[in-house]
Amino acid sequence: MAERVIWSANAKHDLKEILAYWVYRNKSKTYSKKLNSLINKAIDEIVLYPKAGKLTIVKDVRAKIVGDYIIFFEERNNKICLLRIWDTRQNPERLTGL
């Protein structure tokens, strides 16, 4: 179990943009709140079981799938570093920062 979660600037920005998109699209915060809750529950699971994340092609980076989103993270010195929260419907060539 990790002791702490560290959010990268990219991960913070990703989550903010994803939630803002759904508020704008749906003209309501209901879905954004539900999605935020699902992502936070997934992060809680990552903290408890970091090795349960799927290995990626990037060394030491793991992925946790949450619906149409992937949380990319690393475990370093008993800390979880959230790198990106990626919408899988986007062009994968735009994915940077891992």
Helices and strands as residue ranges (DSSP letters): E 4-7, H 9-26, H 30-48, G 50-52, E 54-55, E 61-66, E 69-76, E 79-87, G 92-94
